[in-house]
Amino acid sequence: MKDGDSASSHVQRMQRYVECLLKLYVNFDEELAIEIVLHSFPNCYDQFILTYHLNNQETTLAQLQNLLRTTEVGMKGKGIATTPVVAPVLAIGQGKGKKRKDPPK
């Protein structure tokens, strides 16, 4: 899932992929499709995924989409960012660098 995308639109996209696979006679159950969708979410949905697994209810992709829509509205209402915070990274190369001269004493 791309940063800033809506979870329900992501589920719709994934549902179209599942339908395409079924047309190609790749058979798998909906539970596997739901697991694939859940594993494609960013870290900010970890609590939702944990709660989903703890409830242990059989759902369809359409029901999952409704649950995610409700969760997404709650996340925005509480001011929780749906995009992860990116920390700056310092890259160090292996090229020849200039050596420091010791300051005069």
HUJONOR-V141776 format. One record per residue. N is the residue number from 1. PHI is phi in radians with two decimals (* if undefined). Layout:
# HUJONOR-V141776
N_PHI ; N_PHI
This chain:
# HUJONOR-V141776
1_* ; 2_-1.37 ; 3_-1.07 ; 4_1.53 ; 5_-1.29 ; 6_-1.37 ; 7_-1.16 ; 8_-1.19 ; 9_-1.20 ; 10_-1.15 ; 11_-1.13 ; 12_-1.06 ; 13_-1.08 ; 14_-1.15 ; 15_-1.14 ; 16_-1.14 ; 17_-1.10 ; 18_-1.09 ; 19_-1.09 ; 20_-1.12 ; 21_-1.14 ; 22_-1.16 ; 23_-1.16 ; 24_-1.57 ; 25_1.13 ; 26_-1.62 ; 27_-1.65 ; 28_-2.66 ; 29_-1.36 ; 30_-1.20 ; 31_-1.08 ; 32_-1.15 ; 33_-1.06 ; 34_-1.15 ; 35_-1.10 ; 36_-1.11 ; 37_-1.11 ; 38_-1.10 ; 39_-1.34 ; 40_-1.62 ; 41_-1.48 ; 42_-1.24 ; 43_-1.07 ; 44_-1.18 ; 45_-1.72 ; 46_-1.04 ; 47_-1.14 ; 48_-1.08 ; 49_-1.11 ; 50_-1.08 ; 51_-1.09 ; 52_-1.05 ; 53_-1.22 ; 54_-1.21 ; 55_-1.23 ; 56_0.92 ; 57_-1.75 ; 58_-1.39 ; 59_-2.30 ; 60_-1.78 ; 61_-1.10 ; 62_-1.15 ; 63_-1.18 ; 64_-1.07 ; 65_-1.08 ; 66_-1.15 ; 67_-1.07 ; 68_-1.19 ; 69_-1.09 ; 70_-1.13 ; 71_-1.12 ; 72_-1.11 ; 73_-1.12 ; 74_-1.14 ; 75_-1.16 ; 76_-1.25 ; 77_-1.18 ; 78_-1.54 ; 79_1.40 ; 80_-1.42 ; 81_-1.23 ; 82_-1.60 ; 83_-1.96 ; 84_-1.20 ; 85_-1.42 ; 86_-1.79 ; 87_-1.62 ; 88_-1.18 ; 89_-2.12 ; 90_-1.72 ; 91_-1.77 ; 92_-2.06 ; 93_-1.55 ; 94_-1.84 ; 95_-1.24 ; 96_-1.36 ; 97_-1.85 ; 98_-1.38 ; 99_-1.47 ; 100_-1.35 ; 101_-1.63 ; 102_-1.20 ; 103_-1.17 ; 104_-1.10 ; 105_-1.64
